[in-house]
Amino acid sequence: MRAARLQTNGLAGLHVADVQRPTPEPGEVLIAVEAVSLNQLDLNVIAGHGPGRAARLPRVLGLDPAGVVVELGEGVDAGRLGQPVVAKPNIPCGDCVHCALGHEADCPSQTVLGVHRDGGAAEFVVVPARNAFDRHGLDAATASATVHSLPIVVNAFDAAAVTAADRVLVTGAGGTLGHAAVAYARFLGATVVAASRSELPRIDGVEPIVAADAGELGERLAEAEPFDVAIDVSGHGATIAAGVAALGWGGRAVFCSASVDARLELDARDLYLKRKQLRGVASADYEHVRRALRHVQNGTIAPIIGSRHPLDDIVGAYRGFGASPRGKVVIDVV
């Protein structure tokens, strides 16, 4: 099969080549891939930085493939053959206390498609059957653009216990995760302020803040009313800190991005005295994936697809990732 395999770190080490087609083990399915999206974590793997350092090369990239089940491993329901599916990239162990409680996002032994095992930037990919979700009519590109980003946002909002009564700050609102976070906050009925380094599209009911850097953002937020919740999707330490500082009494902050920042500096006294909370969210439960897909299926939230490229142009797609149009960058495998 054809696959985008990273031989060595750096884009020069990424090639689309013929590799061995995988075979599903017991409990797994083989998916004929139609589309897969590019993600920040892919760039971390390519560079060998941050969470991407966990990848052992060579590695086929691709976190979130969508396609059709064409082969079943032993023990998988025969009715799944021919099913259009999309794959949840984080694969929990299934045996720990977190998995037993349905909190798969907190599984300490989870692996990630395209990082710890070969991913879906290929004509075929193998995933555990439980990680292959019925698309229920969604086209492959839309399902791929949904399955990784939106469930993490849903988990972040659950972690912050956001309600319609909350005043919510979304930092990093200009990106794909930011769009999903703003849309989900509006769905919940919260008051939303969206902060970004670049101009944001006008959205009814959303107050925009454009700040060139975290310093300017902090100054702008210091002039604003305190927030109940700060959701950061930028992954930048100074931006997260600005959001935490802008929280009022008992404020809750959650960040959910594949950050490579190693330092986060906070005012510990302010955090302590104002009873603030801070939590990181790096994955999603199976239930978060089901909820996210339902939102898109029902038209509640619409993911944005910025550009599409054939598999043979995946290196060029990664090279232009930062300058691509707003929205998900999708690779059409077939």
C-alpha positions, 0 to 999 in steps of 0.5 A: 500500500501507499503510505506517508512514512517518516524515516527520520525527523524533519520533513526531508525524512517524510516520504510517500512510499510502498509499505507492507499492508497491515493485518488486523489482530484479534479485536481490530479492524482494517480500514480502507482510508479515504481521508485523514487530517493534519494536526499539530501533534504530527508536526511534533512527531516530524520535529521530534519535539514535545509529545512527538518524541514518543514516536519510534521511527520509521512511523506512518503518520496520521491521527484521525483517518476516516474510511470503510472497514474492509477486514475484521480481526478475530472476535469482531462483529461481522456486521461491521464489515463495510461500515463507514467509520472514523478512528479515535486516535487515542487508544486506552489500555482498557484495563486500568481504573480510569478505563473501568470508570469510562474515563478513557482520556485519563488512561495513563497507558494510552497510545496514539495512532500515528505516534506509538503505532502506524497511523492513517496517512495511508491507503489502509490502517489497523485500529482497535474495533472500539476506536472505529466509530460509525460515521452515520452519514458524515463524509470522510473529510468532515468526520476526520476533521471532527473526531480528534479536535471537537471531542477534546474541546467537549472534554475540556468544557466538561472538565471546567463544568461550563454552564450558560451562566458562565463568562468564558474566555477562549484563547487561541481562538483563531485556530481549528481547536479555537473555532470548535471551542467558541462554537461549543461555548455558544452552543452551551449558551455561555457568554463568550470572549474569543482571543487571538493573535490575528483577526477573527471572523465576526460571530454573533454573540462573541466578543473578539480580542486581537492581541499580538502577544501574551503581554498585550493580551494580559493588558487587554484582559486586565481591563475586562470583567473577570471570567468564570472559565478560561479555555486555552487551545494555543498551548503557549505558557504565557497565554495560559498564564494570562487566561488564569490571571483573568479569572475571578473568584473560583475560576476554572482554567483548562488547556488542551493543546499539544504544547511544546512549552515546558514552563508555565509561570503563575501567580501562586498567591492569586491562584490560592487566595481566589480558589482558582483551578487549572487542569490539562486535557490531552485526550477524550473519552469514548463518550466525548467522541460520540457526543462530538460526532452527534453535534456535527451530524445534527448540524449543531457545530460545523467543522471548517475544512481549510484546504485539501491535498492528495496523499502524494502532496502531504509533504507540501501540505505539512510545509504550508500548514502554518499558512494554510486557510483557516480550518482543518487541512485534509489529505484525500487518500483516495 
